[in-house]
Amino acid sequence: MREVLPSTKDVPPGYSRWVFGFALSLAVGVFPLIWVGSLVTTYDAGMAVPDWPSTYGYNMFAYPLKTWLFGPFDLLAEHSHRLLGSMAGLLSIGLVVSAWRFEQRAWFRWWAVAVLVAVICQGLLGGLRVRLDARTLAMVHGCTASLFFAMATATAVMASKFWYRAAGGERWQTSSSARWAATLLVVTSFLQLTIGAQLRHITGGASPRFFMGAVHLHLTLAALVVLLSLILAVSVNRQAAPPTRRSALGLVVLVLLQVALGIGTWLVNYALPWPELTAGLAQYTIQAKGYAESMVVTAHVATGSLIICFSTVATVAAWRTQAARATRLEGNWQWKKQLA
């Protein structure tokens, strides 16, 4: 029987499965890292392991499994976060090695190096948070984690088949309103996450006026995120690239889910005013660090990072499509000029 070789018809020239595999694995792997990191903040478990980079004197990878896996929950969350961070670092190293081995684009090879530098800086920031026991560094560490998530997501898009096909003759076209809505959505969702981080790390020393100001700003940015996601969904047409279309639809679902989780987060943290008007919630007792309460708050933070992720995909794909289209138009103009 004749051996049937896999078809290479759908593989664009220059595309590397190794590079894309590491880039995609990194982007996917950052999400559980952010989820567990959010859980660390929710449980106030940032100092469950007081030393770094070791874990109670052990090498991080040699720390006894039964001690942290079946031990206190805050230790489980903190040590798991460190291990997931190490996994992100190893995947970043794999991305750099594969890029310098198989990638033809020089700029992408250096971009991969920048990704590795970013994950190292993120790890150092987390380590300093432990060594200095600084709450402010914990807040900064959480915000920059979402920035790294966006960077890893953009890397996966730039290493995908879509990136090559956009320059290879595919006639995708994204409207300017969709491009700018996606771009503004990335910025706005990150700003909202930053204000949310202020609320999560707020201390008893903050004034009520500051707290309410942060809440109102957070809600205003949330309304703007909802508006921009709807504008993006309406502005995307059938000629837009598949990553942009799918991300736009996914963003609508994520934003609606985020609104519901935001309401749930407020309920499990502060309940509702006017209990006489909300008899069903009048008997609800807020339990600090309760399982259900912690999962709702953590899901709210993690979904916010997913919104940034999907917005990044839509933005990078939309601008890549526009750049490829402009290049084709410029080439056609030069060709017509030569004929004339």
N, C-alpha and C positions, 0 to 999 in steps of 0.2 A: 504494500500500500504506500502510495506517495505521501510524504510528509507535507502537511499544510502549514505554511509559515504564516505568522500573523501579518495582517495588512498594515502597511505604513502610509496608506492613503490619507488618513486623518491626522497624521503627525506633521505639523508644520516644520519647515527647515529651521534649525537652530534650537528647537524645543528639546528640553532634557527632562526625562521622567524623574531622574534622581533629584535634580534641582527643585522641580515642582513638588515632588514627594516630601522633601524636607521642609519646604516653605509651607505647604498645606498642613503638615503635621505640627509645625510650630504654631501656626495660627489657631488650629483646633485645640492644641494643648494649652494655650494661654487661657482659654475660657475656664476650665476647672481650676486653674491656678488663681484666677480672679475670684471665683466662687468661694474657694476655701479661704483666700485672703480676706474676703468680706466676712466670712464666718468668724475668723480670728478677731476682727474688729467688733462684731456683734457680741461675741462672748467675752470681749476684753481680755483676750488670751495672748496678746502680743508679747507679754513677759513670762509666759508659761515655761519657756526655756530661757534662762537668764544669761546664757553664754552664747557666743558666736565667734567663728563658724562651727565650733564643736557643739555637741548636745550633751550637757552634763558631763563634759570631759571626754565623751566618746567621739570618734569620727562620725560625722552625720550619717553615713551609709552603714556604719557598723553598730549603731545604737540598737540594743536588743528589741526585737520585734514585739514580743509580748508586753514589754514595758510601756510602749506608747500606743500600740494597737488596742490593748485591753486595759489601758490605764485611764486616768482622768480625761474628760472630753477636751478640755482646753489644751492639754499636752498633745492629744491626737490631732487637733486642728492645727496647732502651730508647727509640729514636726512634719505633718503631711504637707503643709504649705512650703516648708523648706525643701522637701523632696521634689515637689512639683516644680519649684523654681529651678532646682538642679537639672530636672528633665528639660526645661526650656533652654537652659544653658547648653546642654549636650546637643539638643536639636539645632541650636544656633551654630554650634561648631560644625555639625554635619552639613548645614547649609553653606557655610563658608568653604569647606573642603570640596563639596560637590560643585559649587559655583566656580572655584578656581580650577577644577578638573574638567568640567564639561561645558561651562557657560562661555558663549562667544562674545557676549556684550561686556565690554570692560567696565562700563558704569555700573552694571548690575553686580559684578564681582566686588566692587568697592562698597556698593550698597549692602551686600551681605556682611561685609566687615563692619559696617556701621550698625547693623542689627546686632551683631555679637557684642560690640562695644556698649550698645544700649542695654542689653540684658545684663552685662557685667555691672554697669552703673546702677541698674535697678537692684541687683543683688547686694551691692555695697550699701545702697541706701537703706535697704531692709536690715542689713547688719548693723549699721550705725544707729538705726532706731532702737535696736536691742542694747548695744553697747552703751549708748547715752541715755537710754530709757526716756526718749523724747517723743511726746505725743504729737508735736507738730510734724516731725519727720514721718510718723505713721500716716498722717493725713496726706503729706506730699507723696509718700510711697504709694498710697492707694490711687492718687490722681495720675501719677506717671505710669502706673500699671495699665490704665486704659489707653494712654498714649502709645505704649509699647504694643498693646493689642491692635491698635489701628495700624501701626507700622508693620507688624507681622501680617496683618490682613492685606495691606497694600502689596507686600512682598509676594504673597501667594497669587494675587491678581497679575502682577508683573511677570511671574514665572509660568503662568498658565498658557494653554493653547490659544485662548482668546486674544492675548496680547499680540501674538504673532499673526493671527488671522486678521486682526484689525488692519495690519499693514500689508496684508497679502491679497487684498482685493475685495474683502467683505464689505458690502455697501450698508453698513450700519450708520445711523444718523440719530443724534440725540438733540432735542431742542435746547436752546439757551436757557429757558426757564427751568428745565429739568436739571441742567448742569449746575446752575447757581443755587437752586433749591437744595440739591444734594450737598453742595459745598457748605452752604450756610447751616445745614442740618448737622454736619460734623462739628462745626464750631459751636453751635448753640447747645447741642447735646453734651459736649465736653464742659462747657461753662456751667450747665445745669448740674452735671455730676460734681464739679468742683464745689458749688454751693452746697450740694447735698453732703459732701465730705465735711464741710464746716459744721453742718447740723449734727452729723454722726459723731464728731469729735468734740462737740461743744462741752464746756465744763460748767460747773455751778457758779463760777466767777463771771460768766457772761451776763450782761444786763438783759432784762426782758425786751427792751427796745431793739437791741442787736439781734436777739433771737427771732422776734417777729419780722424784722426787716429781712433776715435771711430766708425765713419761710415764705414771705411774699415774693421775694426775688426768685426763689426756687419755683414757685407756682407760676409766676409770669413766664419764666423760661420754659416751663413745661407746656404752657399754652402755645408758645412759639414753636416748640418741637412738634406738637400736634398739627399746627397749621402748616409747617414746612413739609411734614410727611404727606399730608393730603395734597399739597401743591405738587410735590414730586410725583405722587401716584397719578394725578390727573394729567400732568405734563408729559409723562412717558408714553410714547406711541409705539406702534408695532415695529417701526424701523429702528428703534433703539436696540443696543446690544443686549443679549440675554442676561448678562450679569446685572445690568442696570434695571431691566424690567423686573427680574426676580427679586432683587433687593428692594425695589420700591414697594412691591406687594408685601414682602416680608416685613418691611418697616411699619406698614399700617397695622399689621397684626401685633407686632412687638410694642408699638406705641399704645395701642388699646390695652394690651396686657399690662404695660407699665403704669398706665393711669389707675387701673384696678389695684395693682400692687402698691401704688403710692397711697391710695385711700386706705388699704389694709395696713400699711406701715404706720400711718397716723393713728389708726384705731388701736393697734397693739402697743403703741407707745404712749398715747395721750387720751385714748377713748374719744368720745364725742361730748361737746357741751350740751347743756339743756337736757339732762337725762329724762325729764318729764315728757319730752317730745320723742324720745327714743327708748321706749320701754323695753324693747328687745335687748338693748345693750346695757340697760341699767344694772343688770346683775353680773355683767362681765367684769372680771377682776384681772387687771394687768399683772402678768407674772414676768418679772425681770429674768431674762435669759431662758424663758420657757421654750420648749422645742418648737411649737407652732409659731410663736412670736418671732423666734430667731430665724426660722425658715422664710417667713414672709419678708422680713427686713433684708435678709441676705439675697433673696430672689429679686427684690427691688433693685438692689445695687448691681447685681450680675446682669439683669436685663438692661439696665442703663448702659453697661459696657457693650452688650450685644447691639444696641441701637447705634452706638459709635462704630462698631464693626460693620454692620450692614450699610451704614451711611458712607463709610470709607470705600466699600466695594462699589457702590453706586457712583460715587464721585470719581474714583480712579478710572472706572470703565467708561464713564461719560466723557471725561476729558481725553482719554486715550482715543476714543472714537472720533472726537472732534479734531485731534491732532492728525490722525491718519487721513481724515477727509480733507483737511487743509493741505496736507502733503500731496494728495492725489490731484486736487484742484490746481496746485502750483505746478505739478508735473504736466498736466494737460495744457496749462497756459504756456509753459515753455515750449511744449511740442508744437502748439499752434503758431507760436511766434517764429519758430524755426521754419515751418512750412510757408509762412508769409514772406 
